[in-house]
Amino acid sequence: MKKVFKVRSALLPTPIHKMKRISDEIGKASIYIKRDDLTGIGIGGNKLRKLDYIIGDAIDKGYTTVLTSGGRQTNHGRLTAAAAAKFGLKCVVICNGPKPEKMSGNLVLNRMLGSEVVFMDLKELEQVFDVDPPQQIIDDYQNFVEQTQQKVIKKYEAQGDRVYVIPMGGHTPLGIMGYVDCVKEIMDQNAEANRKIDYLVVGNGSGGTYGGLLLGSKFYNAPFKVIGINIAGKDERATEDIIEVTNKTSDLFNLGVKIAKEDFTLYENSLGVGYNQPDEETRRAMYRIASREGILTDPCYTGKIFNGLLKLVENETIEKDKSVMVIHTGGIPGIWTEEHLDAMHSELWTDIDVYEFRKEDK
Ligand SMILES: Cc1ncc(COP(=O)(O)O)c(C=O)c1O
């Protein structure tokens, strides 16, 4: 396997434990959790495994600044800011959408971590977020992203910096290697604990986490099947893109195995009403996990992933008496954002007792 320079921002191996109360409550498959929400800096999350390779590459090649982009509450942006801070790089996070009046969630953390945050006002391009936008809108959007990036790069280069561009979600052949490694980590931990799992479940957003696990399971001949739960509706192009980028990882590291369409098992059983839109079913799953296990999930990613997983166990798609491990990929700051707090208000902020001190009752 080819050796590359990588940094160590993630605290590994992440812990694994059984979700006993929820497993007992459902009474079907045994559910284990791998805590990639506890990878350490910047509150942790899956992206640090990718960033160990990506930031390593940026440092190795003499860059001074990293630039990445994503939704306004991008977790990848926050963890890029954290890893950049730890290794002395400057960081810029470009967010899709207008600047909100108030900071919230990841935006607060990005700024605390010392990163610049830039917004792209897409009022006239809103259609790009539709399920099937017209090609012209997609082209205009891509040109606008490119122009914005170039403006930011020019600004930094004028100060003598060199800017390394990280695609959304850290979806690069190097980054994906972080989740190839994760398969070996899980197999070693399972061997040590004498634990057998039949399925490994993970969320699928930009695809690198799922692609890396698929490739890793082939490379290491893993004795479990890797299942993905889509965070947003995906089409054929998305799967082809994951295959293409993941197989570049294989070429880059001389792994000698490739992934193909037949390897994919993706479910879309918990999409809610749309990407990062508050929805009651997701919140019910979040409250259920929190109140049974003390584990917090977020409304954009992990709430949906766990909701999807519980459905697969309950309806026996994951067969009774089998063992399944779910990777908690982080994303917790998404809880503290206006739309989700508003949605939770009527569910969690009624029936609250307040005891008032009165002198006359003394
Ligand atoms: C908390 C969380 N979980 C899962 C994912 C999906 O990971 P990937 O983009 O590698 O598919 C993301 C992506 O941003 C995330 O932030």
The ligand as an SDF file (V2000), in Angstrom:
LIG
                    3D

 16 16  0  0  0  0  0  0  0  0999 V2000
  -22.7960   14.3230   10.7250 C   0  0  0  0  0  0  0  0  0  0  0  0
  -22.6060   13.7650    9.3530 C   0  0  0  0  0  0  0  0  0  0  0  0
  -22.9070   12.4740    9.1310 N   0  0  0  0  0  0  0  0  0  0  0  0
  -22.7660   11.9220    7.9130 C   0  0  0  0  0  0  0  0  0  0  0  0
  -22.3140   12.6590    6.8320 C   0  0  0  0  0  0  0  0  0  0  0  0
  -22.1920   11.9980    5.4960 C   0  0  0  0  0  0  0  0  0  0  0  0
  -20.8390   11.7340    5.1900 O   0  0  0  0  0  0  0  0  0  0  0  0
  -20.3690   11.6960    3.6880 P   0  0  0  0  0  0  0  0  0  0  0  0
  -20.4510   13.0880    3.1600 O   0  0  0  0  0  0  0  0  0  0  0  0
  -18.9780   11.1760    3.7330 O   0  0  0  0  0  0  0  0  0  0  0  0
  -21.2930   10.7960    2.9460 O   0  0  0  0  0  0  0  0  0  0  0  0
  -21.9920   14.0130    7.0080 C   0  0  0  0  0  0  0  0  0  0  0  0
  -21.5720   14.8370    5.8620 C   0  0  0  0  0  0  0  0  0  0  0  0
  -21.4600   16.0180    5.9000 O   0  0  0  0  0  0  0  0  0  0  0  0
  -22.1330   14.5790    8.3130 C   0  0  0  0  0  0  0  0  0  0  0  0
  -21.8500   15.8710    8.5380 O   0  0  0  0  0  0  0  0  0  0  0  0
  1  2  1  0
  2  3  1  0
  2 15  2  0
  3  4  2  0
  4  5  1  0
  5  6  1  0
  5 12  2  0
  6  7  1  0
  7  8  1  0
  8  9  2  0
  8 10  1  0
  8 11  1  0
 12 13  1  0
 12 15  1  0
 13 14  2  0
 15 16  1  0
M  END
$$$$
